[in-house]
Amino acid sequence: MKTRIIFLGLLFTMGLINSLIGQGVECSCKEYLYLNEPSSRSHKFEIDPSTGALTEIF
């Protein structure tokens, strides 16, 4: 019984580590910068992760 609990614990731990490593997982997330003017107008810019360039989103 004790061996079974240890085995199940190891399986759970290995599965958790595998999911945290994320084999081949890619992020398609985008980062945005929001600028709010005092006149209640706001501007949205997309940030290019490789260069840091800003592109305004209309």
N, CA, C and O atoms as a printed pandas DataFrame, in Angstrom:
     atom_number atom_name residue_name chain_id  residue_number  x_coord  y_coord  z_coord
0              1         N          MET        A               1    0.835   -1.205    0.000
1              2        CA          MET        A               1    0.000    0.000    0.000
2              3         C          MET        A               1    0.873    1.259    0.000
3              4         O          MET        A               1    0.593    2.215   -0.723
4              5         N          LYS        A               2    1.935    1.250    0.819
5              6        CA          LYS        A               2    2.810    2.410    0.895
6              7         C          LYS        A               2    3.531    2.625   -0.440
7              8         O          LYS        A               2    3.731    3.761   -0.869
8              9         N          THR        A               3    3.920    1.519   -1.092
9             10        CA          THR        A               3    4.586    1.610   -2.384
10            11         C          THR        A               3    3.654    2.213   -3.426
11            12         O          THR        A               3    4.088    2.988   -4.279
12            13         N          ARG        A               4    2.378    1.860   -3.360
13            14        CA          ARG        A               4    1.390    2.385   -4.315
14            15         C          ARG        A               4    1.230    3.891   -4.134
15            16         O          ARG        A               4    1.138    4.619   -5.123
16            17         N          ILE        A               5    1.195    4.367   -2.906
17            18        CA          ILE        A               5    1.042    5.802   -2.642
18            19         C          ILE        A               5    2.265    6.561   -3.154
19            20         O          ILE        A               5    2.131    7.632   -3.747
20            21         N          ILE        A               6    3.457    6.005   -2.924
21            22        CA          ILE        A               6    4.682    6.648   -3.410
22            23         C          ILE        A               6    4.678    6.696   -4.937
23            24         O          ILE        A               6    5.033    7.713   -5.531
24            25         N          PHE        A               7    4.273    5.591   -5.569
25            26        CA          PHE        A               7    4.228    5.532   -7.030
26            27         C          PHE        A               7    3.252    6.563   -7.584
27            28         O          PHE        A               7    3.573    7.262   -8.545
28            29         N          LEU        A               8    2.073    6.665   -6.993
29            30        CA          LEU        A               8    1.084    7.644   -7.463
30            31         C          LEU        A               8    1.583    9.075   -7.236
31            32         O          LEU        A               8    1.334    9.961   -8.053
32            33         N          GLY        A               9    2.280    9.291   -6.137
33            34        CA          GLY        A               9    2.853   10.610   -5.866
34            35         C          GLY        A               9    3.896   10.993   -6.898
35            36         O          GLY        A               9    3.954   12.137   -7.349
36            37         N          LEU        A              10    4.733   10.004   -7.273
37            38        CA          LEU        A              10    5.740   10.264   -8.305
38            39         C          LEU        A              10    5.093   10.552   -9.657
39            40         O          LEU        A              10    5.530   11.449  -10.378
40            41         N          LEU        A              11    4.058    9.798   -9.999
41            42        CA          LEU        A              11    3.358   10.061  -11.260
42            43         C          LEU        A              11    2.764   11.461  -11.283
43            44         O          LEU        A              11    2.864   12.170  -12.285
44            45         N          PHE        A              12    2.147   11.856  -10.177
45            46        CA          PHE        A              12    1.552   13.186  -10.092
46            47         C          PHE        A              12    2.629   14.264  -10.238
47            48         O          PHE        A              12    2.443   15.238  -10.967
48            49         N          THR        A              13    3.747   14.086   -9.546
49            50        CA          THR        A              13    4.836   15.056   -9.603
50            51         C          THR        A              13    5.424   15.155  -11.004
51            52         O          THR        A              13    5.699   16.252  -11.490
52            53         N          MET        A              14    5.613   14.018  -11.645
53            54        CA          MET        A              14    6.146   14.031  -13.009
54            55         C          MET        A              14    5.185   14.723  -13.973
55            56         O          MET        A              14    5.622   15.468  -14.850
56            57         N          GLY        A              15    3.898   14.490  -13.822
57            58        CA          GLY        A              15    2.906   15.159  -14.664
58            59         C          GLY        A              15    2.896   16.658  -14.447
59            60         O          GLY        A              15    2.768   17.432  -15.395
60            61         N          LEU        A              16    3.033   17.065  -13.186
61            62        CA          LEU        A              16    3.056   18.492  -12.870
62            63         C          LEU        A              16    4.283   19.159  -13.478
63            64         O          LEU        A              16    4.177   20.227  -14.080
64            65         N          ILE        A              17    5.441   18.537  -13.325
65            66        CA          ILE        A              17    6.673   19.094  -13.894
66            67         C          ILE        A              17    6.558   19.171  -15.414
67            68         O          ILE        A              17    6.965   20.163  -16.019
68            69         N          ASN        A              18    6.013   18.143  -16.023
69            70        CA          ASN        A              18    5.851   18.127  -17.478
70            71         C          ASN        A              18    4.949   19.271  -17.946
71            72         O          ASN        A              18    5.228   19.902  -18.966
72            73         N          SER        A              19    3.890   19.536  -17.220
73            74        CA          SER        A              19    2.988   20.613  -17.623
74            75         C          SER        A              19    3.614   21.977  -17.390
75            76         O          SER        A              19    3.329   22.918  -18.130
76            77         N          LEU        A              20    4.467   22.104  -16.371
77            78        CA          LEU        A              20    5.118   23.383  -16.112
78            79         C          LEU        A              20    6.192   23.683  -17.146
79            80         O          LEU        A              20    6.387   24.841  -17.518
80            81         N          ILE        A              21    6.882   22.666  -17.609
81            82        CA          ILE        A              21    7.910   22.860  -18.628
82            83         C          ILE        A              21    7.256   23.276  -19.940
83            84         O          ILE        A              21    7.803   24.094  -20.680
84            85         N          GLY        A              22    6.081   22.710  -20.228
85            86        CA          GLY        A              22    5.323   23.108  -21.403
86            87         C          GLY        A              22    6.004   22.754  -22.702
87            88         O          GLY        A              22    6.327   23.643  -23.490
88            89         N          GLN        A              23    6.223   21.513  -22.938
89            90        CA          GLN        A              23    6.934   21.058  -24.122
90            91         C          GLN        A              23    6.325   21.616  -25.394
91            92         O          GLN        A              23    5.220   21.236  -25.782
92            93         N          GLY        A              24    7.050   22.521  -26.042
93            94        CA          GLY        A              24    6.627   23.062  -27.320
94            95         C          GLY        A              24    5.487   24.060  -27.249
95            96         O          GLY        A              24    4.872   24.350  -28.275
96            97         N          VAL        A              25    5.188   24.590  -26.090
97            98        CA          VAL        A              25    4.080   25.538  -25.956
98            99         C          VAL        A              25    4.562   26.914  -26.395
99           100         O          VAL        A              25    5.611   27.387  -25.957
100          101         N          GLU        A              26    3.797   27.539  -27.252
101          102        CA          GLU        A              26    4.121   28.875  -27.706
102          103         C          GLU        A              26    3.080   29.853  -27.186
103          104         O          GLU        A              26    1.902   29.517  -27.065
104          105         N          CYS        A              27    3.512   31.029  -26.891
105          106        CA          CYS        A              27    2.595   32.069  -26.429
106          107         C          CYS        A              27    2.265   32.982  -27.604
107          108         O          CYS        A              27    3.162   33.504  -28.265
108          109         N          SER        A              28    1.005   33.167  -27.852
109          110        CA          SER        A              28    0.587   34.084  -28.906
110          111         C          SER        A              28    0.023   35.360  -28.284
111          112         O          SER        A              28   -0.835   36.024  -28.865
112          113         N          CYS        A              29    0.517   35.687  -27.103
113          114        CA          CYS        A              29    0.050   36.869  -26.386
114          115         C          CYS        A              29    0.612   38.130  -27.032
115          116         O          CYS        A              29    1.692   38.118  -27.621
116          117         N          LYS        A              30   -0.124   39.188  -26.910
117          118        CA          LYS        A              30    0.328   40.490  -27.401
118          119         C          LYS        A              30    0.306   41.456  -26.233
119          120         O          LYS        A              30   -0.554   41.376  -25.356
120          121         N          GLU        A              31    1.272   42.374  -26.235
121          122        CA          GLU        A              31    1.327   43.388  -25.189
122          123         C          GLU        A              31    0.876   44.711  -25.777
123          124         O          GLU        A              31    1.197   45.055  -26.915
124          125         N          TYR        A              32    0.124   45.443  -24.969
125          126        CA          TYR        A              32   -0.417   46.724  -25.416
126          127         C          TYR        A              32   -0.055   47.817  -24.424
127          128         O          TYR        A              32    0.143   47.560  -23.236
128          129         N          LEU        A              33    0.027   49.024  -24.927
129          130        CA          LEU        A              33    0.244   50.210  -24.117
130          131         C          LEU        A              33   -0.950   51.128  -24.350
131          132         O          LEU        A              33   -1.311   51.414  -25.492
132          133         N          TYR        A              34   -1.553   51.584  -23.270
133          134        CA          TYR        A              34   -2.701   52.484  -23.362
134          135         C          TYR        A              34   -2.294   53.854  -22.845
135          136         O          TYR        A              34   -1.711   53.969  -21.767
136          137         N          LEU        A              35   -2.602   54.900  -23.618
137          138        CA          LEU        A              35   -2.354   56.274  -23.208
138          139         C          LEU        A              35   -3.682   56.998  -23.146
139          140         O          LEU        A              35   -4.442   57.016  -24.115
140          141         N          ASN        A              36   -3.953   57.590  -22.009
141          142        CA          ASN        A              36   -5.195   58.338  -21.818
142          143         C          ASN        A              36   -4.889   59.825  -21.783
143          144         O          ASN        A              36   -4.042   60.279  -21.013
144          145         N          GLU        A              37   -5.581   60.574  -22.620
145          146        CA          GLU        A              37   -5.438   62.019  -22.637
146          147         C          GLU        A              37   -6.386   62.631  -21.612
147          148         O          GLU        A              37   -7.387   62.013  -21.250
148          149         N          PRO        A              38   -6.080   63.837  -21.142
149          150        CA          PRO        A              38   -6.980   64.504  -20.185
150          151         C          PRO        A              38   -8.385   64.747  -20.755
151          152         O          PRO        A              38   -9.346   64.881  -19.997
152          153         N          SER        A              39   -8.506   64.804  -22.087
153          154        CA          SER        A              39   -9.812   65.057  -22.706
154          155         C          SER        A              39  -10.639   63.774  -22.850
155          156         O          SER        A              39  -11.588   63.735  -23.632
156          157         N          SER        A              40  -10.283   62.731  -22.101
157          158        CA          SER        A              40  -10.986   61.443  -22.095
158          159         C          SER        A              40  -10.766   60.617  -23.355
159          160         O          SER        A              40  -11.417   59.588  -23.539
160          161         N          ARG        A              41   -9.873   61.045  -24.212
161          162        CA          ARG        A              41   -9.539   60.259  -25.393
162          163         C          ARG        A              41   -8.414   59.296  -25.019
163          164         O          ARG        A              41   -7.522   59.652  -24.250
164          165         N          SER        A              42   -8.454   58.086  -25.555
165          166        CA          SER        A              42   -7.391   57.126  -25.247
166          167         C          SER        A              42   -6.802   56.570  -26.539
167          168         O          SER        A              42   -7.477   56.498  -27.566
168          169         N          HIS        A              43   -5.547   56.182  -26.469
169          170        CA          HIS        A              43   -4.827   55.610  -27.598
170          171         C          HIS        A              43   -4.317   54.236  -27.188
171          172         O          HIS        A              43   -3.858   54.043  -26.062
172          173         N          LYS        A              44   -4.402   53.284  -28.112
173          174        CA          LYS        A              44   -3.939   51.923  -27.848
174          175         C          LYS        A              44   -2.814   51.607  -28.824
175          176         O          LYS        A              44   -2.956   51.795  -30.032
176          177         N          PHE        A              45   -1.697   51.124  -28.290
177          178        CA          PHE        A              45   -0.543   50.763  -29.099
178          179         C          PHE        A              45   -0.177   49.306  -28.844
179          180         O          PHE        A              45   -0.191   48.839  -27.705
180          181         N          GLU        A              46    0.150   48.593  -29.923
181          182        CA          GLU        A              46    0.662   47.236  -29.785
182          183         C          GLU        A              46    2.185   47.329  -29.736
183          184         O          GLU        A              46    2.792   48.061  -30.517
184          185         N          ILE        A              47    2.806   46.575  -28.804
185          186        CA          ILE        A              47    4.255   46.595  -28.639
186          187         C          ILE        A              47    4.855   45.389  -29.354
187          188         O          ILE        A              47    4.479   44.246  -29.094
188          189         N          ASP        A              48    5.791   45.661  -30.255
189          190        CA          ASP        A              48    6.509   44.578  -30.943
190          191         C          ASP        A              48    7.539   44.012  -29.961
191          192         O          ASP        A              48    8.439   44.739  -29.541
192          193         N          PRO        A              49    7.428   42.726  -29.583
193          194        CA          PRO        A              49    8.321   42.178  -28.558
194          195         C          PRO        A              49    9.784   42.095  -28.979
195          196         O          PRO        A              49   10.667   42.087  -28.122
196          197         N          SER        A              50   10.057   42.035  -30.274
197          198        CA          SER        A              50   11.447   41.904  -30.708
198          199         C          SER        A              50   12.181   43.233  -30.789
199          200         O          SER        A              50   13.387   43.295  -30.549
200          201         N          THR        A              51   11.451   44.309  -31.130
201          202        CA          THR        A              51   12.113   45.615  -31.290
202          203         C          THR        A              51   11.646   46.669  -30.286
203          204         O          THR        A              51   12.345   47.653  -30.041
204          205         N          GLY        A              52   10.473   46.462  -29.713
205          206        CA          GLY        A              52    9.915   47.451  -28.805
206          207         C          GLY        A              52    9.175   48.564  -29.536
207          208         O          GLY        A              52    8.735   49.533  -28.918
208          209         N          ALA        A              53    9.039   48.423  -30.862
209          210        CA          ALA        A              53    8.343   49.440  -31.655
210          211         C          ALA        A              53    6.850   49.434  -31.309
211          212         O          ALA        A              53    6.273   48.403  -30.964
212          213         N          LEU        A              54    6.255   50.612  -31.412
213          214        CA          LEU        A              54    4.824   50.771  -31.124
214          215         C          LEU        A              54    4.051   50.966  -32.408
215          216         O          LEU        A              54    4.473   51.706  -33.296
216          217         N          THR        A              55    2.904   50.289  -32.501
217          218        CA          THR        A              55    2.003   50.445  -33.633
218          219         C          THR        A              55    0.639   50.832  -33.065
219          220         O          THR        A              55    0.060   50.097  -32.265
220          221         N          GLU        A              56    0.132   51.990  -33.486
221          222        CA          GLU        A              56   -1.166   52.430  -32.961
222          223         C          GLU        A              56   -2.278   51.577  -33.544
223          224         O          GLU        A              56   -2.314   51.306  -34.745
224          225         N          ILE        A              57   -3.187   51.158  -32.668
225          226        CA          ILE        A              57   -4.352   50.384  -33.061
226          227         C          ILE        A              57   -5.540   51.340  -33.078
227          228         O          ILE        A              57   -5.834   51.998  -32.080
228          229         N          PHE        A              58   -6.223   51.410  -34.226
229          230        CA          PHE        A              58   -7.363   52.315  -34.358
230          231         C          PHE        A              58   -8.654   51.583  -34.150
231          232         O          PHE        A              58   -9.724   52.186  -34.224
